[in-house]
Amino acid sequence: MIPDLVFITSLRHPQNSADYAAVEAMLAASLRSWMRQSSPRFAVVVVGNRHPRMPADPRVEFVPVDFPAPSELRGPRTGLPAVLRDKGTKLAIGLARARELGAGHVMFVDADDFVSRRLTGFVTEHPESPGWTITDGWRINLERRTMRPETGTFQVTCGSSHIVRTELLPSSPAGTGATQEQLYAAMGPKLERWIGSHMHLHEDLPLERLPFAGAMYRVGTGESHSGNAMSGWGRPIFRVVADEFGVPATPRTPWAQARAVLPSGRALRERLLRRR
């Protein structure tokens, strides 16, 4: 079956990770979310230096690369240029594989984020669309079992925020065997502007606004380049949302509900210090 939508994700170089086993565990959780699409017309392409533990499913494919570590710094906070190069070139390899699969649309997804199970069906219903920007979504912290809506600006904070018609994106004649240098030569500035970064696709391409909350931005993992967290007030993860995104719902116990809603102890202490 030719996929209408291919989810493309990349794994950071093992050297640039605080705990690579945690990176693999987060990918596994994300894959469980992506694989719950209500329509079967999708595929998943994972690109990385080391083969992760993945489900034995024909819709999920790993494409290995031997790109060097983008930074000599240990840990996930390597600086933006390193991220744009490593993530951009790996996603470009994934894009080449999606083209080989015949994908009508692709979505670049961060390996720790979650997506709505409605995405593939929606893409199938609109095959001629140039694509969509996810402007509305959720910020989620699984440790607290809490979430908060991100309305109107989700595409600014989260890398999992665009679905694009494949033919609108740049290509590389070397395909999945391309080197980083070949990818830069073939794609030019668009490699980092459109593929390594999520900040410009909605500015440069005629994308429509996705008419529903399409993704969840997972924070507070310790493996994010941005280092973003989720302090302050939240909401319990309701069962209907948990089912749509394939994440665990907040238990209905008073303690779990309070922990999901109330700011964390650290956030309260920081607020008290600011008031002094």
C-alpha positions as CSV (number, residue, x, y, z in Angstrom):
1,M,0.0,0.0,0.0
2,I,1.3,3.4,-1.0
3,P,1.2,5.6,2.2
4,D,-0.8,8.9,2.1
5,L,1.3,10.1,5.0
6,V,4.8,9.2,6.2
7,F,5.9,10.2,9.7
8,I,9.6,11.0,9.6
9,T,11.7,11.2,12.8
10,S,15.4,11.3,13.7
11,L,17.3,10.1,16.7
12,R,20.1,12.3,18.1
13,H,23.6,10.9,18.1
14,P,24.3,8.7,21.1
15,Q,27.2,11.0,22.1
16,N,24.8,13.9,22.4
17,S,22.4,12.3,24.9
18,A,22.2,12.3,28.7
19,D,20.8,8.8,28.7
20,Y,20.4,7.1,25.3
21,A,18.3,4.3,26.8
22,A,15.8,7.0,27.8
23,V,15.9,8.3,24.2
24,E,15.0,4.9,22.9
25,A,12.2,4.5,25.5
26,M,10.7,7.8,24.5
27,L,10.8,6.8,20.9
28,A,9.0,3.6,21.8
29,A,6.2,5.5,23.5
30,S,5.9,7.9,20.6
31,L,5.7,5.0,18.1
32,R,2.8,3.5,20.1
33,S,1.1,6.8,19.6
34,W,1.9,7.2,15.9
35,M,0.9,3.6,15.1
36,R,-2.6,4.1,16.4
37,Q,-3.8,6.0,13.3
38,S,-7.4,5.4,12.5
39,S,-6.5,5.0,8.8
40,P,-3.9,2.3,7.7
41,R,-2.5,4.5,4.9
42,F,0.6,5.6,6.7
43,A,4.2,4.6,7.4
44,V,7.0,5.6,9.8
45,V,10.6,6.2,8.9
46,V,13.2,6.5,11.8
47,V,16.7,7.7,11.0
48,G,19.6,7.4,13.3
49,N,23.1,6.2,14.0
50,R,22.1,3.2,16.1
51,H,19.2,0.8,15.5
52,P,16.7,1.3,18.4
53,R,14.3,-1.2,19.8
54,M,11.3,-0.9,17.6
55,P,8.1,-3.0,17.0
56,A,8.4,-5.6,14.2
57,D,5.8,-3.9,12.1
58,P,6.1,-3.5,8.3
59,R,4.9,0.1,8.5
60,V,7.9,1.1,10.6
61,E,11.3,1.3,9.0
62,F,14.8,2.2,10.4
63,V,17.3,3.9,8.0
64,P,20.8,3.9,9.4
65,V,23.3,6.7,8.8
66,D,27.0,7.1,9.9
67,F,26.9,10.8,10.3
68,P,29.4,12.0,13.0
69,A,28.3,13.5,16.3
70,P,27.4,17.1,15.5
71,S,29.1,18.4,18.7
72,E,31.9,17.4,21.0
73,L,29.6,18.4,23.9
74,R,28.2,15.5,25.9
75,G,24.5,15.7,26.5
76,P,21.5,17.1,24.6
77,R,22.2,20.8,24.9
78,T,24.6,21.1,21.9
79,G,23.6,24.4,20.5
80,L,21.4,25.3,17.6
81,P,23.9,24.9,14.7
82,A,24.6,21.3,15.7
83,V,20.9,20.5,16.0
84,L,20.1,22.0,12.6
85,R,22.9,20.0,10.9
86,D,22.3,16.6,12.6
87,K,18.5,16.7,12.7
88,G,18.2,18.4,9.3
89,T,20.4,15.9,7.4
90,K,18.8,12.9,9.1
91,L,15.3,14.1,8.3
92,A,16.4,14.7,4.8
93,I,17.4,11.1,4.5
94,G,14.0,10.1,5.9
95,L,12.4,12.4,3.3
96,A,14.3,10.5,0.6
97,R,13.0,7.2,1.9
98,A,9.4,8.6,2.0
99,R,9.7,9.6,-1.6
100,E,10.8,6.0,-2.5
101,L,7.7,4.8,-0.7
102,G,5.5,7.1,-2.8
103,A,4.3,9.3,0.1
104,G,1.8,12.0,-0.8
105,H,2.5,14.0,2.3
106,V,5.1,13.8,5.1
107,M,5.2,15.0,8.7
108,F,8.5,15.7,10.5
109,V,7.9,14.5,14.1
110,D,10.2,14.8,17.0
111,A,11.0,11.4,18.5
112,D,9.4,12.2,21.9
113,D,6.2,13.8,20.7
114,F,2.7,12.3,20.2
115,V,0.2,12.8,17.4
116,S,-3.6,12.6,16.9
117,R,-4.8,9.4,15.5
118,R,-7.0,11.4,13.1
119,L,-4.0,12.8,11.0
120,T,-3.7,10.1,8.3
121,G,-7.4,9.9,7.7
122,F,-7.6,13.7,7.3
123,V,-4.7,13.7,4.9
124,T,-6.3,11.0,2.8
125,E,-9.5,13.1,2.5
126,H,-7.4,16.0,1.1
127,P,-4.8,14.6,-1.2
128,E,-4.2,17.7,-3.2
129,S,-3.6,20.1,-0.3
130,P,-0.2,21.6,0.0
131,G,-0.3,20.7,3.7
132,W,-1.1,22.0,7.1
133,T,0.4,23.8,10.0
134,I,-0.6,22.5,13.5
135,T,-1.3,25.8,15.3
136,D,-3.2,24.2,18.1
137,G,-1.9,21.3,20.3
138,W,-1.0,20.3,23.8
139,R,2.0,20.6,26.0
140,I,2.3,17.4,28.1
141,N,4.4,16.3,31.0
142,L,4.0,12.5,31.6
143,E,5.7,12.5,35.0
144,R,3.0,14.8,36.4
145,R,0.3,13.3,34.1
146,T,-0.6,16.8,33.1
147,M,-1.3,18.7,29.9
148,R,-2.0,22.3,28.9
149,P,-3.4,23.6,25.6
150,E,-1.1,25.5,23.2
151,T,-3.4,27.6,21.1
152,G,-2.5,29.6,18.0
153,T,1.3,29.3,18.4
154,F,2.0,25.6,18.7
155,Q,4.0,25.7,15.5
156,V,6.5,28.1,17.1
157,T,7.3,25.9,20.1
158,C,7.0,22.3,18.8
159,G,8.9,20.6,16.0
160,S,6.1,18.3,15.3
161,S,3.9,20.9,13.7
162,H,3.8,20.6,9.9
163,I,2.4,18.2,7.3
164,V,3.7,19.0,3.8
165,R,3.0,17.7,0.4
166,T,6.1,15.8,-0.5
167,E,6.7,17.4,-3.9
168,L,7.0,20.8,-2.3
169,L,10.1,19.9,-0.4
170,P,13.7,19.8,-1.8
171,S,15.2,16.5,-2.9
172,S,18.6,15.0,-3.2
173,P,19.7,12.9,-6.2
174,A,21.8,10.7,-3.9
175,G,18.8,9.4,-2.1
176,T,19.1,7.6,1.2
177,G,22.8,7.0,0.7
178,A,23.6,10.8,0.6
179,T,26.4,12.2,2.7
180,Q,25.8,15.4,4.7
181,E,27.8,17.4,2.2
182,Q,25.7,16.0,-0.7
183,L,22.5,17.0,1.1
184,Y,23.7,20.5,1.7
185,A,24.8,20.8,-1.9
186,A,21.5,19.6,-3.3
187,M,19.1,21.4,-0.9
188,G,21.0,24.5,0.0
189,P,19.6,26.8,2.7
190,K,16.3,24.9,2.7
191,L,18.0,21.9,4.4
192,E,18.2,23.8,7.7
193,R,15.4,26.4,7.1
194,W,12.7,23.9,6.2
195,I,13.9,20.5,7.4
196,G,16.3,21.1,10.3
197,S,14.0,23.8,11.8
198,H,10.3,24.0,12.2
199,M,10.2,27.8,12.4
200,H,9.8,28.8,8.7
201,L,7.7,26.2,6.8
202,H,4.5,28.0,7.7
203,E,6.0,31.3,6.6
204,D,7.4,30.0,3.3
205,L,4.8,27.5,2.0
206,P,1.1,28.0,1.4
207,L,0.1,25.7,4.2
208,E,-3.4,25.6,5.7
209,R,-4.3,25.6,9.4
210,L,-5.1,22.1,10.6
211,P,-8.6,22.4,12.0
212,F,-8.0,20.4,15.1
213,A,-5.3,19.9,17.8
214,G,-2.9,17.6,15.9
215,A,0.1,16.9,18.2
216,M,1.4,16.8,21.8
217,Y,4.7,18.5,22.7
218,R,6.4,16.4,25.4
219,V,8.4,18.4,27.8
220,G,10.4,17.8,31.0
221,T,12.2,14.7,29.7
222,G,15.8,16.0,30.2
223,E,16.7,14.9,26.6
224,S,15.3,17.9,24.7
225,H,17.6,20.5,23.1
226,S,15.2,23.2,24.1
227,G,15.2,22.2,27.7
228,N,11.6,23.3,27.9
229,A,9.5,22.2,30.9
230,M,6.0,22.7,32.1
231,S,5.6,24.6,35.3
232,G,2.4,26.3,36.4
233,W,-1.1,25.2,36.3
234,G,-2.2,22.2,34.2
235,R,-5.1,19.9,33.4
236,P,-5.6,16.2,33.9
237,I,-5.1,14.1,30.8
238,F,-8.7,13.2,30.1
239,R,-9.5,9.8,28.8
240,V,-10.8,11.0,25.5
241,V,-7.6,12.9,24.8
242,A,-5.5,10.0,26.0
243,D,-7.2,7.7,23.5
244,E,-6.8,10.1,20.6
245,F,-3.0,10.6,21.3
246,G,-2.1,7.2,22.7
247,V,-0.9,8.5,26.1
248,P,-1.7,7.4,29.6
249,A,-4.7,9.2,31.2
250,T,-4.3,10.9,34.6
251,P,-5.5,8.5,37.3
252,R,-8.8,9.5,39.0
253,T,-7.4,9.6,42.5
254,P,-7.4,12.9,44.3
255,W,-3.6,13.0,44.6
256,A,-3.1,12.4,40.9
257,Q,-5.7,14.9,39.9
258,A,-4.2,17.5,42.2
259,R,-0.7,16.9,41.0
260,A,-1.8,17.3,37.4
261,V,-3.6,20.6,38.1
262,L,-1.4,22.4,40.7
263,P,2.0,23.9,39.9
264,S,5.0,21.8,40.8
265,G,6.8,22.4,44.1
266,R,9.7,23.8,42.2
267,A,7.5,26.3,40.3
268,L,5.9,27.4,43.6
269,R,9.3,28.0,45.2
270,E,10.5,30.0,42.2
271,R,7.5,32.2,42.4
272,L,8.0,32.8,46.1
273,L,11.6,33.8,45.5
274,R,10.6,36.2,42.8
275,R,8.2,38.0,45.2
276,R,10.8,38.6,47.8
